[in-house]
Amino acid sequence: GELLYTFPPNVNSVLTSNSAKYRALSTWKEKVFPPLAYATKVGFGVVLLVSLVAIFSTIFFATSGQSRDDDRRDNRRGGGMPMMGGF
């Protein structure tokens, strides 16, 4: 369709001067939100790396503990006849 109405080029400055709500919203968008979004991204990355380190260290310690148990196991269990309940 056709454009029936065009806003004046200084519509943002007019709204900012007349409306406290718009002023607060523009301050939020320009000054508060970008650092907050960056901090959220960095925090997510740090938590992701910490969780990966925790998972791999758990796997490492579980497998290293398992190999120690295998070394202590006694595989010399004598031969002989198995006991078959009453035969």
Buried (B, 14 or more C-beta within 10 A) or exposed (E): EEEEEEEEEEEEEEBBEEEEEBEEEBEEEEEEEEEEEEEEEEEEEEEEEEEEEEEEEEEEEEEEEEEEEEEEEEEEEEEEEEEEEEE
